[in-house]
Amino acid sequence: MSKCPVPGYSIQNLAEQFNVTPRALRFYESKGLLAPAKRGQTRIYSERDKTRLLLTLRGKELGFSLEECREIIDMYGPSQSGNTQQLIRLCQKITEHRSALLEKMNAVEATLKLMDEVEKKCLDKLMENSN
């Protein structure tokens, strides 16, 4: 892993490590998820930024919005033992997103069932017409 001349990671280094674009990193910065140090025009990302990026990308995989990711990540405090509130909030968000996904899945299943019924009627009608 290549590092910047100063301790930390350049925007290109971090983007390559996580397979995201530098533009995405700047966007996450604008949303308050990352806070790189700046040396002139150069952004220097810390281990903290790297961890926050990892957690943000995991949150996105779970279907969380960037605001939800930031809310949960910002709840972490090294002085808090176990970060109970953060874990509780994460579980709440997982429950909310699971419920929404199950609703969508049920809607898709109902649509597929209806499609099957309509398709069968069409095919039956085609068979009837061909005789």
QUIWOPE-V155637 format. One line per field, one symbol per residue. phi: phi as a letter, one per 40 degrees, with the letter a starting at -180 (. if undefined). psi: psi as a letter, one per 20 degrees, with the letter a starting at -180 (. if undefined). A space follows every 50 residues. Layout:
phi->???
psi->???
This chain:
phi->.cbcdcdhbcccdcdccbfbcdcccccccccgcbaccbbgcccbcccccc cccdccccccccgcccccdcdcccccadcccgfdcccccccccccccccc ccccccccccccccddccccccccccccccc
psi->pprrhqpaprhggggghjlrqhggghghghjjhqmqqpncippoprhggg ghgghghgghhijqrhgggggggiipphipoilghghggghghggghggg hhggghggggghgggggggggggggggghi.
